[in-house]
């Protein structure tokens, strides 16, 4: 499901150059379109997390896929900026169901020492989505145009409803363990929630900057053809997918051998954020071969850290609170999806190049070190019963 999610959302970045020429868009308008998806995607994460814990994550995912597949398909017919903007907003609504629902299902069904592998598989899926979509979508666009790519990929997405319908009933049955009376206000009071949200925002700023603008950057600033762009960007995104799978497996193996879960996840988050700074600067300031090497280096680091982005909240929140927790965290984290594409478009319009955009991304990446490392306690499920009881105690006024 998340593989399809990222294939469909990644089609517009891959088609950015063709869409801009066909519809006569400025870089700023293109930046708005790339960020508009996140206006709805980020803002309704919180209610989606709440609904998933009460209606059932499997059912919510089903509805989400139908909405985003329709939005993707119809995008292939548009001829105006306004219509494309509305469809990007609709795509965000449908795809917002992904991570709160998936995280809820994993928190209920998967043991702590298996969460790395589980989230590595999920990470492989959503990182392989851009690789697949950018490469094969780029090839379709190069030979048949961008409209055929949207029409074809959107229609194919609906095929997944058949196998998913056979899984969704079992998935929803397992969720009953998580439906209890834990108040949302108790979850919102946790410093670790906001630390994870800050870390997620920082991770996502660079991730979505690269996902949204890398194809355009390779074509316009580094001089690659559409086919060359598809090969490089698709290969780089595939590296992310492979390292996500390997990173999750390695974490679980380390934990089962007696290693610290806290050290395993946090060390990878620290390495990814520190490494991203160097990679962004290398892409911005280095010659062509250095830039390409740093693109692949950044994607590898991102993949290694990606299991922790959702395993950390699943461990802290547990089965009781993961849907709502990830709804909040993903909402805050995906505000970066609003900011990064739009700010990049403005920077490119005003400076005529990407250098300042890469430097800004490097600076934002540093914020993640504070969020993931210093705001989050040692990883273990929070004592929700004690926290809820403490919240319910009447406050005695000071004398």
C-alpha positions as CSV (number, residue, x, y, z in Angstrom):
1,X,0.0,0.0,0.0
2,X,2.8,2.5,0.9
3,X,4.7,1.5,-2.2
4,X,1.7,2.6,-4.3
5,X,1.4,5.6,-2.1
6,X,4.8,6.8,-3.0
7,X,4.7,5.8,-6.6
8,X,1.7,8.0,-7.2
9,X,2.9,11.0,-5.2
10,X,6.3,10.9,-6.9
11,X,4.9,11.2,-10.5
12,X,4.6,15.0,-10.5
13,X,8.2,15.6,-9.4
14,X,9.3,13.2,-12.2
15,X,7.1,15.0,-14.7
16,X,7.9,18.5,-13.4
17,X,9.9,19.6,-16.4
18,X,7.3,18.4,-18.9
19,X,4.3,19.7,-16.9
20,X,6.0,23.1,-16.5
21,X,6.5,23.4,-20.3
22,X,3.1,22.0,-21.2
23,X,1.1,24.2,-18.9
24,X,3.4,27.3,-19.0
25,X,4.1,27.3,-15.2
26,X,6.8,29.4,-13.4
27,X,9.1,27.7,-10.9
28,X,7.1,29.3,-8.1
29,X,3.9,27.8,-9.4
30,X,5.6,24.5,-9.7
31,X,6.8,24.8,-6.1
32,X,3.2,25.5,-5.0
33,X,2.0,22.4,-6.8
34,X,4.7,20.2,-5.3
35,X,3.9,21.6,-1.8
36,X,0.1,21.6,-2.1
37,X,-0.1,17.9,-1.7
38,X,1.2,18.4,1.9
39,X,-1.4,21.1,2.8
40,X,-4.1,18.5,3.1
41,X,-1.7,15.5,3.8
42,X,-0.2,17.1,6.9
43,X,-3.3,18.9,8.3
44,X,-5.6,15.9,8.5
45,X,-3.0,13.4,9.9
46,X,-4.3,14.0,13.4
47,X,-8.0,13.2,12.8
48,X,-6.9,10.3,10.6
49,X,-5.0,8.8,13.5
50,X,-8.0,9.2,15.8
51,X,-10.4,7.7,13.2
52,X,-8.0,4.8,12.5
53,X,-8.1,3.8,16.2
54,X,-11.9,3.8,16.3
55,X,-13.1,2.7,12.9
56,X,-10.2,0.4,12.0
57,X,-6.9,1.1,10.2
58,X,-7.6,-1.5,7.5
59,X,-10.9,0.2,6.5
60,X,-9.4,3.7,6.5
61,X,-6.5,2.6,4.3
62,X,-9.0,1.1,1.8
63,X,-10.9,4.4,1.5
64,X,-7.6,6.3,1.2
65,X,-6.3,4.3,-1.7
66,X,-9.5,4.8,-3.7
67,X,-9.3,8.6,-3.2
68,X,-5.6,8.9,-4.2
69,X,-5.9,6.5,-7.2
70,X,-8.8,8.6,-8.6
71,X,-6.8,11.8,-8.0
72,X,-3.8,10.4,-9.8
73,X,-5.8,9.1,-12.8
74,X,-7.7,12.4,-13.3
75,X,-4.4,14.4,-13.1
76,X,-3.6,13.0,-16.6
77,X,-6.5,15.0,-18.1
78,X,-5.8,18.5,-16.6
79,X,-5.0,21.6,-18.6
80,X,-5.0,24.4,-16.0
81,X,-2.9,25.2,-12.9
82,X,-6.1,25.5,-10.7
83,X,-7.4,22.1,-11.6
84,X,-4.0,20.5,-11.0
85,X,-3.8,22.3,-7.6
86,X,-7.2,20.9,-6.6
87,X,-6.2,17.3,-7.5
88,X,-2.9,17.6,-5.5
89,X,-5.0,18.6,-2.5
90,X,-7.3,15.6,-3.1
91,X,-4.2,13.3,-3.4
92,X,-3.0,14.6,0.0
93,X,-6.3,13.7,1.6
94,X,-6.2,10.1,0.3
95,X,-2.5,9.5,1.0
96,X,-2.8,10.9,4.6
97,X,-4.2,7.5,5.7
98,X,-1.0,5.7,5.1
99,X,1.4,6.1,8.0
100,X,-1.0,6.4,11.0
101,X,-2.9,3.3,9.8
102,X,0.2,1.2,9.0
103,X,1.9,2.2,12.3
104,X,-1.2,1.3,14.3
105,X,-1.3,-2.1,12.6
106,X,2.4,-2.8,13.3
107,X,2.2,-1.6,17.0
108,X,-0.6,-4.1,17.6
109,X,0.8,-7.1,15.7
110,X,4.7,-6.8,16.0
111,X,7.0,-7.4,18.9
112,X,9.6,-4.8,19.9
113,X,12.5,-6.8,18.7
114,X,10.9,-7.3,15.3
115,X,9.9,-3.7,14.7
116,X,13.1,-2.8,13.0
117,X,12.6,-5.5,10.3
118,X,8.9,-4.6,10.0
119,X,9.6,-1.0,9.6
120,X,12.5,-1.8,7.3
121,X,10.1,-3.6,5.0
122,X,7.8,-0.7,5.1
123,X,10.7,1.6,4.5
124,X,11.8,-0.5,1.6
125,X,8.3,-0.1,0.2
126,X,7.9,3.6,0.4
127,X,11.5,4.3,-0.7
128,X,11.2,1.9,-3.6
129,X,8.0,3.7,-4.7
130,X,9.9,6.8,-5.8
131,X,12.6,4.7,-7.4
132,X,10.1,2.7,-9.4
133,X,7.9,5.7,-10.2
134,X,10.7,8.0,-11.1
135,X,12.4,5.4,-13.4
136,X,9.5,3.7,-15.0
137,X,7.3,6.8,-14.9
138,X,10.2,8.8,-16.5
139,X,10.6,6.2,-19.2
140,X,6.8,6.3,-20.0
141,X,7.0,10.1,-20.0
142,X,10.0,10.1,-22.3
143,X,8.2,8.0,-24.9
144,X,4.5,8.8,-24.4
145,X,4.3,12.0,-22.4
146,X,3.4,12.8,-18.8
147,X,-0.4,12.4,-19.2
148,X,-0.2,8.7,-20.1
149,X,2.0,8.1,-17.0
150,X,-0.7,9.5,-14.6
151,X,-3.6,7.8,-16.4
152,X,-1.8,4.4,-16.3
153,X,-0.3,4.4,-12.8
154,X,-3.5,5.8,-11.3
155,X,-5.7,3.1,-12.9
156,X,-3.2,0.3,-11.9
157,X,-3.3,1.5,-8.3
158,X,-6.9,0.3,-8.0
159,X,-5.9,-3.3,-8.7
160,X,-4.4,-3.5,-5.2
161,X,-7.9,-3.4,-3.7
162,X,-8.5,-7.0,-4.5
163,X,-5.6,-8.6,-2.5
164,X,-5.9,-5.9,0.2
165,X,-9.6,-6.9,0.8
166,X,-8.4,-10.3,1.8
167,X,-6.0,-8.9,4.4
168,X,-8.0,-6.0,5.7
169,X,-10.5,-8.0,7.7
170,X,-7.7,-9.8,9.6
171,X,-5.9,-6.6,10.2
172,X,-8.9,-4.9,11.7
173,X,-9.7,-7.8,14.0
174,X,-6.2,-7.4,15.6
175,X,-6.8,-3.8,16.4
176,X,-9.3,-4.3,19.2
177,X,-6.4,-4.4,21.7
178,X,-5.7,-0.7,21.0
179,X,-9.2,0.6,21.6
180,X,-9.4,1.9,25.2
181,X,-9.9,5.1,27.1
182,X,-6.5,6.7,27.0
183,X,-7.1,10.4,26.6
184,X,-5.6,12.4,23.7
185,X,-4.5,15.1,26.1
186,X,-2.2,12.7,27.9
187,X,-0.5,11.8,24.6
188,X,-0.1,15.5,23.7
189,X,1.6,16.3,27.0
190,X,4.6,14.0,26.3
191,X,7.9,15.8,25.5
192,X,9.0,12.8,23.6
193,X,6.1,13.2,21.1
194,X,7.3,16.7,20.3
195,X,10.9,15.6,20.1
196,X,9.9,12.9,17.6
197,X,7.9,15.5,15.7
198,X,10.8,17.9,15.5
199,X,13.1,15.1,14.4
200,X,10.6,13.9,11.8
201,X,10.2,17.5,10.5
202,X,14.0,17.8,10.1
203,X,14.2,14.4,8.4
204,X,11.3,15.2,6.1
205,X,12.5,18.6,5.0
206,X,15.6,17.2,3.3
207,X,13.8,14.0,2.2
208,X,10.9,15.9,0.5
209,X,13.3,18.6,-0.9
210,X,15.2,15.8,-2.7
211,X,12.0,13.8,-3.6
212,X,10.3,16.9,-5.1
213,X,13.2,18.7,-6.8
214,X,15.9,16.1,-7.5
215,X,14.6,15.2,-11.0
216,X,14.2,18.8,-12.0
217,X,17.6,19.7,-10.6
218,X,19.3,16.9,-12.5
219,X,17.7,18.1,-15.8
220,X,18.0,21.9,-15.4
221,X,21.2,22.4,-13.3
222,X,23.3,19.4,-14.1
223,X,22.2,19.0,-17.7
224,X,20.9,15.4,-17.8
225,X,18.3,14.2,-20.3
226,X,14.9,12.9,-19.1
227,X,16.2,9.4,-19.5
228,X,19.5,10.2,-17.7
229,X,17.5,11.8,-14.9
230,X,15.3,8.8,-14.5
231,X,18.3,6.5,-14.3
232,X,20.1,8.5,-11.7
233,X,17.2,9.5,-9.5
234,X,15.6,6.1,-9.8
235,X,18.8,4.4,-8.8
236,X,19.4,6.7,-5.9
237,X,15.9,6.2,-4.5
238,X,16.4,2.4,-4.9
239,X,19.5,2.7,-2.7
240,X,17.3,4.2,0.0
241,X,15.0,1.3,-0.3
242,X,17.7,-1.3,0.0
243,X,19.4,0.3,3.0
244,X,16.0,0.7,4.8
245,X,15.5,-3.0,4.6
246,X,19.1,-3.8,5.6
247,X,19.0,-1.2,8.4
248,X,15.9,-2.6,10.0
249,X,17.2,-6.1,9.9
250,X,20.5,-5.1,11.4
251,X,18.8,-3.2,14.3
252,X,16.7,-6.3,15.2
253,X,19.7,-8.6,15.0
254,X,21.7,-6.2,17.3
255,X,18.8,-6.0,19.8
256,X,18.3,-9.8,19.9
257,X,22.0,-10.2,20.6
258,X,21.6,-8.1,23.7
259,X,22.3,-4.7,22.3
260,X,20.5,-1.5,23.4
261,X,17.4,-0.7,21.4
262,X,17.9,2.9,22.4
263,X,21.5,3.0,21.1
264,X,20.6,1.2,17.9
265,X,17.9,3.6,16.8
266,X,19.3,6.8,18.1
267,X,22.8,6.2,16.7
268,X,21.4,5.7,13.2
269,X,19.3,8.9,13.5
270,X,22.3,10.9,14.6
271,X,24.5,9.5,11.7
272,X,21.8,10.2,9.1
273,X,21.3,13.8,10.2
274,X,25.0,14.7,10.6
275,X,25.8,12.9,7.3
276,X,23.0,14.8,5.5
277,X,24.7,18.1,6.2
278,X,27.8,17.0,4.4
279,X,25.9,15.5,1.5
280,X,23.8,18.6,0.9
281,X,26.9,20.8,0.9
282,X,28.6,18.4,-1.4
283,X,25.7,18.5,-3.9
284,X,25.5,22.3,-3.8
285,X,29.2,23.1,-4.1
286,X,31.0,20.1,-5.6
287,X,31.6,19.3,-9.3
288,X,29.2,17.0,-11.1
289,X,30.8,13.7,-10.0
290,X,30.9,14.8,-6.3
291,X,27.3,15.9,-6.5
292,X,26.2,12.5,-7.8
293,X,28.2,10.7,-5.2
294,X,26.7,12.8,-2.4
295,X,23.2,12.2,-3.8
296,X,23.7,8.4,-3.4
297,X,25.4,8.9,0.0
298,X,22.4,10.9,1.3
299,X,19.9,8.4,0.0
300,X,21.9,5.5,1.7
301,X,21.9,7.3,5.1
302,X,18.2,8.2,4.8
303,X,17.4,4.5,4.2
304,X,19.4,3.3,7.2
305,X,17.5,5.8,9.5
306,X,14.1,5.3,8.0
307,X,13.0,2.3,10.2
308,X,13.5,4.5,13.3
309,X,11.2,7.2,12.1
310,X,8.2,5.1,12.9
311,X,9.6,2.3,15.1
312,X,10.6,4.9,17.7
313,X,7.0,6.2,18.1
314,X,5.6,2.6,17.9
315,X,7.9,1.6,20.9
316,X,7.1,4.8,22.9
317,X,3.3,4.8,22.3
318,X,2.6,1.1,22.2
319,X,-0.6,-0.4,20.9
320,X,-2.7,2.0,22.9
321,X,-1.6,5.2,21.4
322,X,0.3,4.7,18.2
323,X,-2.4,5.7,15.8
324,X,-2.9,9.1,17.5
325,X,0.8,9.6,18.2
326,X,1.8,9.0,14.6
327,X,-1.1,11.1,13.4
328,X,0.4,14.1,15.4
329,X,4.0,13.3,14.6
330,X,3.3,12.8,10.9
331,X,1.3,16.0,10.8
332,X,4.2,18.0,12.3
333,X,6.8,16.2,10.2
334,X,4.9,16.7,7.0
335,X,4.7,20.5,7.4
336,X,8.2,20.1,5.9
337,X,6.5,18.9,2.8
338,X,4.6,22.3,2.6
339,X,7.8,24.3,3.3
340,X,10.5,22.6,1.3
341,X,9.1,22.4,-2.2
342,X,7.6,26.0,-2.0
343,X,10.7,27.6,-0.5
344,X,12.9,25.8,-3.1
345,X,10.8,27.2,-5.9
346,X,11.1,30.7,-4.6
347,X,14.9,30.3,-4.1
348,X,15.3,29.0,-7.7
349,X,13.2,31.8,-9.1
350,X,15.2,34.5,-7.3
351,X,18.7,33.1,-7.6
352,X,18.5,31.0,-10.8
353,X,20.2,28.0,-9.1
354,X,19.8,25.5,-6.3
355,X,22.9,26.3,-4.2
356,X,21.0,28.2,-1.4
357,X,18.3,25.6,-1.3
358,X,20.8,22.8,-0.6
359,X,22.5,25.0,2.1
360,X,19.1,25.6,3.8
361,X,18.4,21.9,3.7
362,X,21.7,21.2,5.5
363,X,20.9,23.7,8.2
364,X,17.4,22.2,8.8
365,X,18.9,18.7,9.1
366,X,20.8,19.8,12.2
367,X,17.5,20.3,14.1
368,X,16.9,16.5,14.0
369,X,19.8,15.8,16.2
370,X,18.2,17.7,19.1
371,X,14.7,16.2,18.5
372,X,15.7,12.5,18.2
373,X,18.6,12.4,20.6
374,X,18.0,14.9,23.4
375,X,14.2,15.2,23.6
376,X,13.4,11.5,23.6
377,X,14.0,9.3,26.7
378,X,15.5,5.8,26.6
379,X,13.2,3.8,24.3
380,X,10.5,1.8,26.1
381,X,6.7,2.1,26.1
382,X,5.6,5.1,28.2
383,X,3.8,4.2,31.5
384,X,0.4,5.3,30.2
385,X,-1.6,4.2,33.3
386,X,0.6,6.3,35.6
387,X,0.5,9.2,33.2
388,X,-3.3,9.0,32.9
389,X,-3.7,8.7,36.6
390,X,-1.5,11.7,37.2
391,X,-3.4,13.8,34.7
392,X,-6.7,12.9,36.4
393,X,-5.6,13.9,39.9
394,X,-7.2,17.1,41.1
395,X,-4.8,20.0,41.4
396,X,-4.5,21.3,45.0
397,X,-4.0,25.1,45.1
398,X,-0.9,26.3,46.8
399,X,-1.5,28.0,50.2
